[in-house]
C-alpha cells in the first residue's frame, strides 16, 4: 500500500512531546508562534486549534458582518465559504485558471470592478498545491478596490513567491493548516499570520473569548470586552508542529524531486496529462494529473492496486448547500467543472522513497493501457 499521505515523525517531535508530558517545557505554543513568525518572515503569528479555526478567526478579526461579501475561488475546500457563512455573510465564487486550478485573476478583477460596494469586504486566495497566483497583482486589486486580502495557505507551508515565503509577501492575513485537507496529520493545528498591528491585536483578543486581565490584579479576575471564541492550540500539538516546521524545507526539496520523477516518467502516457514544471517555486504539495476519461474508475483501479489518491476539489457550486442557497447551476463555472471531471492528486510527501514513486508510476502506466 502506498497511501495518499502519511504523517511524518522525528526525534525532535518525540523530544518536544516528551518535554510537555514530563512538564519540562509547557511553553511550546509560545515558542511555535515565535519560530513560525521568524520562519515565514512575518511580524505576528497566532496559533489556532486548526486551519479552519485560523480562517474563522481571520473573518472575526476583519469584523465580518451579516450581508458582507467575501470573494473566493469556486475550487476550494468547503471550509473557505463555510467560515464566511457562519457570519451570515455571502461567499462569491469565481471560476479558475485552467492550468493552475487557482482563482482566475482576470475574472476576479472583472467582478471587483463591476461590484464596488462597502459590503465587499475581502478576497480569499487559495494556493492549490502551494502554487501561487500573481500575488503582486492581487495585492494591487486589494488596494484599488479597498478589500482585504486573505490567503488560504493550507498547502503552502514553506512555499515561496518571488523568493519570499508565503506569509510575508503582502497579504493582510495568511492562514496555514498543519493538517491539510485530505492529507491529515497526526495532530491538528493552524496559524494566523499578519503584519498588521490592529488585525493582530483584535485576533489575539478574540482568540480567547475576548477575555482581558489586569496584570496587577489576581489571576482569576478578568473582564470580557467583545464576543470571541476559543481557538487555542494545545501544547502537545504545538510540540509536534515545531518539529514539523524544522523539516518542512527539506520536505519541499524532496517533493520537487518526486514531481520531476513523475513528470519525466508520465510524459506522453496515453489518457494522462501532467502539470507544468515551469514554475520553479511550486513546492508540489500536491501533484495533480488529469485523466481524460473515466477519472473515478481510474482512481478505483489505483486503489485496487494499493495506491491512494485525492481530489482537489469538488467545485463549491456542485455542493448541495451552496447550489441550493444561491441557485447555482452546474454550468455556471465551466472551467472548474471541466477540471473537476478530470483531476486526480497522486501521493507526494517527503518520506516517499524512489521505489514508492516508481511503483505509483508503473501502476498508472498499467491502468492507462486499459483505457479506451
C-alpha positions as CSV (number, residue, x, y, z in Angstrom):
1,X,0.0,0.0,0.0
2,X,1.2,3.5,-0.9
3,X,-1.2,5.9,0.9
4,X,-2.2,9.3,-0.5
5,X,-0.5,10.8,2.6
6,X,1.0,9.8,5.9
7,X,2.2,11.7,8.9
8,X,5.9,12.3,9.5
9,X,7.6,11.9,12.8
10,X,11.1,12.6,14.1
11,X,13.3,12.5,17.1
12,X,12.7,16.3,17.5
13,X,8.9,15.7,17.6
14,X,9.3,12.9,20.2
15,X,11.5,15.0,22.3
16,X,9.2,18.1,22.2
17,X,6.2,16.0,23.1
18,X,8.0,14.2,25.9
19,X,9.0,17.6,27.4
20,X,5.3,18.5,27.6
21,X,4.3,15.2,29.0
22,X,7.0,15.4,31.6
23,X,6.1,19.1,32.3
24,X,9.6,20.1,31.5
25,X,8.6,22.6,28.8
26,X,5.0,23.8,28.6
27,X,5.7,26.9,26.5
28,X,5.5,25.1,23.2
29,X,2.7,27.3,21.8
30,X,4.6,30.4,22.6
31,X,7.8,29.0,21.1
32,X,5.9,27.8,18.0
33,X,4.4,31.3,17.4
34,X,7.8,33.0,17.7
35,X,9.6,30.4,15.5
36,X,6.8,30.4,12.9
37,X,6.8,34.2,12.6
38,X,10.6,34.1,12.0
39,X,10.3,31.1,9.6
40,X,7.8,32.9,7.3
41,X,9.2,36.4,7.9
42,X,6.0,37.9,9.4
43,X,5.5,40.3,12.3
44,X,2.9,38.2,14.1
45,X,1.9,34.6,14.2
46,X,-1.1,33.4,16.2
47,X,-1.5,29.6,16.7
48,X,-5.0,28.1,16.4
49,X,-6.6,24.7,17.0
50,X,-7.0,24.0,13.3
51,X,-6.6,25.7,9.9
52,X,-10.3,26.2,9.7
53,X,-10.1,28.0,13.1
54,X,-7.5,30.3,11.7
55,X,-9.8,31.2,8.7
56,X,-12.7,31.7,11.1
57,X,-10.7,33.9,13.4
58,X,-9.5,35.9,10.3
59,X,-13.1,36.7,9.4
60,X,-13.7,37.7,13.0
61,X,-10.6,39.9,13.0
62,X,-11.9,41.6,9.9
63,X,-15.2,42.3,11.6
64,X,-17.2,40.4,9.0
65,X,-21.0,41.1,9.4
66,X,-24.3,39.9,8.1
67,X,-24.7,40.7,4.4
68,X,-21.0,41.3,3.7
69,X,-19.4,39.7,0.7
70,X,-16.2,37.7,0.5
71,X,-14.8,36.5,-2.9
72,X,-13.1,33.2,-3.3
73,X,-12.3,30.5,-5.8
74,X,-15.0,28.0,-6.7
75,X,-12.3,25.4,-6.4
76,X,-11.6,25.5,-2.7
77,X,-12.1,23.4,0.4
78,X,-15.6,23.8,1.9
79,X,-14.0,25.4,4.9
80,X,-13.4,28.6,2.9
81,X,-17.0,29.6,2.2
82,X,-18.1,27.9,5.4
83,X,-16.4,30.4,7.7
84,X,-18.0,33.2,5.7
85,X,-21.5,31.8,6.1
86,X,-21.0,31.5,9.9
87,X,-21.3,35.3,9.9
88,X,-24.4,35.2,7.7
89,X,-22.1,36.8,5.1
90,X,-22.1,35.8,1.4
91,X,-19.3,33.9,-0.4
92,X,-18.9,34.9,-4.0
93,X,-17.4,32.3,-6.3
94,X,-15.0,32.9,-9.2
95,X,-14.1,30.4,-11.8
96,X,-10.5,29.1,-12.1
97,X,-7.4,29.1,-14.3
98,X,-7.4,26.0,-16.5
99,X,-3.7,25.2,-15.8
100,X,-3.1,26.1,-12.1
101,X,-6.7,25.4,-10.8
102,X,-6.3,28.6,-8.8
103,X,-8.7,31.5,-9.0
104,X,-8.8,33.2,-12.4
105,X,-7.4,36.7,-11.8
106,X,-9.0,38.2,-14.9
107,X,-12.4,37.1,-13.8
108,X,-11.7,38.2,-10.2
109,X,-10.8,41.7,-11.4
110,X,-13.8,42.0,-13.6
111,X,-16.0,41.1,-10.6
112,X,-14.3,43.6,-8.3
113,X,-14.6,46.3,-10.9
114,X,-18.3,45.7,-11.6
115,X,-19.3,45.2,-7.9
116,X,-17.8,48.0,-5.9
117,X,-19.5,48.2,-2.6
118,X,-18.9,48.7,1.1
119,X,-20.3,45.3,1.6
120,X,-17.4,43.7,-0.3
121,X,-15.0,43.0,2.5
122,X,-12.3,40.6,1.4
123,X,-10.9,38.2,-1.1
124,X,-9.7,34.7,0.0
125,X,-6.9,33.4,-2.3
126,X,-6.4,29.6,-2.1
127,X,-3.0,28.3,-3.2
128,X,-3.7,24.9,-4.7
129,X,-0.8,22.6,-4.0
130,X,1.2,25.5,-2.8
131,X,1.5,27.1,-6.2
132,X,0.7,30.8,-6.1
133,X,-1.1,33.2,-8.4
134,X,0.3,36.6,-9.4
135,X,0.2,37.9,-5.8
136,X,1.5,41.4,-6.7
137,X,-1.5,41.8,-8.9
138,X,-3.8,40.5,-6.2
139,X,-2.4,43.0,-3.7
140,X,-2.9,45.8,-6.1
141,X,-6.5,44.8,-6.6
142,X,-6.9,44.9,-2.8
143,X,-5.7,48.5,-2.7
144,X,-7.6,49.6,-5.8
145,X,-11.0,48.1,-4.7
146,X,-10.4,48.5,-0.9
147,X,-10.8,44.9,0.0
148,X,-8.7,42.8,2.4
149,X,-6.6,40.0,1.0
150,X,-6.6,36.8,3.0
151,X,-4.5,33.8,1.8
152,X,-5.6,30.2,2.4
153,X,-2.1,28.7,2.6
154,X,-3.2,25.2,3.7
155,X,-1.0,23.7,1.1
156,X,1.6,26.5,1.0
157,X,3.6,25.9,4.2
158,X,7.2,26.8,3.3
159,X,6.2,27.8,-0.3
160,X,7.7,31.0,-1.8
161,X,6.6,33.8,-4.1
162,X,9.4,35.8,-5.8
163,X,11.8,34.3,-3.3
164,X,9.8,35.3,-0.2
165,X,7.9,32.8,1.9
166,X,4.2,32.8,1.8
167,X,3.1,34.7,4.9
168,X,5.5,37.7,4.3
169,X,4.6,38.7,0.7
170,X,1.9,41.4,1.4
171,X,-1.5,39.9,2.3
172,X,-3.5,41.3,5.2
173,X,-3.9,37.8,6.7
174,X,-2.4,34.4,5.8
175,X,-3.9,31.2,7.3
176,X,-2.0,28.0,7.5
177,X,-3.2,24.4,8.3
178,X,-0.8,21.8,9.7
179,X,-3.2,19.1,8.9
180,X,-4.2,20.0,5.3
181,X,-7.3,18.9,3.5
182,X,-7.2,15.2,2.5
183,X,-3.6,14.9,3.9
184,X,-4.4,14.5,7.5
185,X,-1.6,14.8,10.1
186,X,-1.3,13.0,13.4
187,X,-2.2,16.3,15.1
188,X,-4.3,19.4,14.3
189,X,-3.2,23.0,14.2
190,X,-3.4,26.2,12.3
191,X,-1.7,29.6,12.2
192,X,-2.9,33.1,11.5
193,X,-0.2,35.3,10.3
194,X,-0.2,39.1,9.7
195,X,1.9,42.2,9.7
196,X,-1.0,44.5,10.7
197,X,-0.9,45.6,14.3
198,X,-4.6,46.2,14.6
199,X,-5.6,42.9,13.0
200,X,-3.2,41.0,15.3
201,X,-4.4,42.7,18.4
202,X,-8.1,42.1,17.6
203,X,-7.4,38.5,16.6
204,X,-5.3,37.8,19.8
205,X,-8.1,39.3,21.9
206,X,-10.9,37.3,20.2
207,X,-9.0,34.1,20.2
208,X,-9.5,33.7,23.9
209,X,-13.2,34.7,24.4
210,X,-12.1,38.4,24.4
211,X,-11.0,38.0,28.0
212,X,-8.8,40.7,29.4
213,X,-6.9,40.8,32.7
214,X,-5.3,43.4,34.7
215,X,-1.7,42.3,35.2
216,X,-1.7,43.8,38.7
217,X,-4.8,42.0,39.8
218,X,-5.3,38.4,40.9
219,X,-5.1,35.9,38.1
220,X,-8.7,34.9,38.4
221,X,-10.0,38.4,38.0
222,X,-11.0,39.1,34.3
223,X,-13.3,41.0,32.1
224,X,-14.9,40.3,28.6
225,X,-14.8,43.2,26.1
226,X,-16.3,41.6,23.0
227,X,-17.7,38.3,21.6
228,X,-14.8,35.9,20.8
229,X,-14.3,32.1,21.0
230,X,-11.7,29.6,22.0
231,X,-9.3,28.9,19.1
232,X,-6.4,27.8,21.3
233,X,-3.8,25.2,20.2
234,X,-2.7,22.5,22.7
235,X,0.8,22.3,24.0
236,X,1.1,18.7,22.7
237,X,0.1,19.7,19.1
238,X,2.4,22.7,19.2
239,X,5.3,20.5,20.3
240,X,4.8,18.2,17.3
241,X,4.3,21.0,14.9
242,X,7.5,22.8,15.9
243,X,9.4,19.7,14.7
244,X,7.4,19.6,11.5
245,X,8.4,23.2,10.7
246,X,12.1,22.3,11.1
247,X,11.7,19.6,8.4
248,X,9.5,21.5,6.0
249,X,12.1,23.0,3.7
250,X,13.7,19.6,3.3
251,X,10.3,18.0,2.6
252,X,9.7,20.6,-0.2
253,X,13.0,19.7,-1.8
254,X,12.0,16.1,-1.8
255,X,8.5,16.8,-3.2
256,X,10.1,18.7,-6.1
257,X,12.3,15.7,-6.8
258,X,9.3,13.4,-6.8
259,X,7.3,15.7,-9.0
260,X,10.2,15.6,-11.6
261,X,10.2,11.8,-11.4
262,X,6.5,11.7,-12.0
263,X,6.7,14.2,-14.9
264,X,9.6,12.6,-16.6
265,X,8.0,9.1,-16.5
266,X,4.4,10.1,-17.2
267,X,5.0,12.5,-20.1
268,X,3.3,11.1,-23.2
269,X,1.4,8.4,-21.4
270,X,-2.0,8.0,-23.1
271,X,-5.0,9.5,-21.3
272,X,-2.8,11.2,-18.7
273,X,-1.8,14.8,-18.6
274,X,0.9,16.1,-16.3
275,X,1.2,19.5,-14.6
276,X,3.6,22.2,-15.8
277,X,7.1,22.1,-14.3
278,X,7.9,25.7,-15.4
279,X,7.2,27.4,-12.0
280,X,10.4,26.7,-10.1
281,X,8.8,27.9,-6.9
282,X,6.0,25.4,-7.0
283,X,6.5,23.3,-3.8
284,X,4.4,20.5,-5.2
285,X,2.5,19.9,-2.0
286,X,0.1,18.3,-4.5
287,X,0.9,16.6,-7.8
288,X,-2.3,16.8,-9.9
289,X,-2.7,14.9,-13.1
290,X,-5.6,14.9,-15.5
291,X,-7.3,11.7,-16.7
292,X,-9.1,12.4,-20.0
293,X,-12.0,10.0,-19.3
294,X,-13.5,8.0,-16.5
295,X,-11.4,9.6,-13.8
296,X,-13.3,7.8,-11.0
297,X,-12.8,4.4,-12.5
298,X,-9.1,5.2,-12.9
299,X,-9.0,6.1,-9.2
300,X,-10.8,2.9,-8.3
301,X,-8.2,0.9,-10.3
302,X,-5.4,2.7,-8.5
303,X,-7.0,1.8,-5.2
304,X,-7.2,-1.8,-6.1
305,X,-3.5,-1.7,-6.9
306,X,-2.8,-0.3,-3.4
307,X,-2.3,3.4,-4.5
308,X,-4.1,6.2,-2.7
309,X,-5.3,9.3,-4.5
310,X,-7.0,12.6,-3.7
311,X,-9.3,15.1,-5.4
312,X,-8.7,18.9,-5.1
313,X,-11.6,19.8,-5.1
314,X,-15.3,19.2,-5.8
315,X,-16.3,22.7,-7.0
316,X,-18.3,24.5,-4.4
317,X,-21.2,25.2,-6.7
318,X,-21.8,21.5,-7.0
319,X,-22.3,21.0,-3.3
320,X,-25.9,20.8,-2.2
321,X,-25.9,23.6,0.3
322,X,-24.3,26.3,-1.9
323,X,-26.2,25.1,-5.0
324,X,-29.5,25.5,-3.2
325,X,-28.6,28.6,-1.2
326,X,-27.5,30.7,-4.2
327,X,-29.5,28.9,-7.0
328,X,-26.2,27.9,-8.8
329,X,-26.3,25.9,-12.0
330,X,-23.8,23.2,-13.0
331,X,-22.5,25.2,-15.9
332,X,-22.0,28.4,-14.1
333,X,-18.3,27.7,-13.7
334,X,-17.3,25.7,-16.8
335,X,-13.6,25.7,-16.3
336,X,-13.8,24.4,-12.7
337,X,-16.4,21.8,-13.8
338,X,-14.2,20.5,-16.6
339,X,-11.2,20.3,-14.4
340,X,-13.2,18.5,-11.7
341,X,-14.2,15.8,-14.1
342,X,-10.5,15.0,-14.8
343,X,-8.1,15.9,-12.0
344,X,-6.5,13.4,-9.7
345,X,-3.9,14.1,-7.0
346,X,-1.2,11.5,-6.6
347,X,0.8,10.6,-3.5
348,X,3.6,13.0,-2.8
349,X,5.3,13.6,0.5
350,X,8.9,13.9,1.8
351,X,9.2,10.3,3.1
352,X,8.3,8.6,-0.2
353,X,11.1,6.5,-1.5
354,X,12.2,6.3,-5.1
355,X,10.8,2.8,-5.1
356,X,7.4,4.1,-3.9
357,X,7.4,6.7,-6.7
358,X,8.3,4.1,-9.3
359,X,5.5,1.8,-8.1
360,X,3.0,4.6,-8.5
361,X,4.3,5.3,-12.0
362,X,4.1,1.7,-13.0
363,X,0.6,1.3,-11.8
364,X,-0.6,4.4,-13.6
365,X,1.0,3.2,-16.8
366,X,-0.6,-0.2,-16.4
367,X,-4.0,1.2,-15.8
368,X,-3.7,3.8,-18.6
369,X,-3.1,0.9,-21.1
370,X,-6.6,-0.4,-20.3
371,X,-8.4,2.9,-21.1
372,X,-10.3,3.0,-24.3
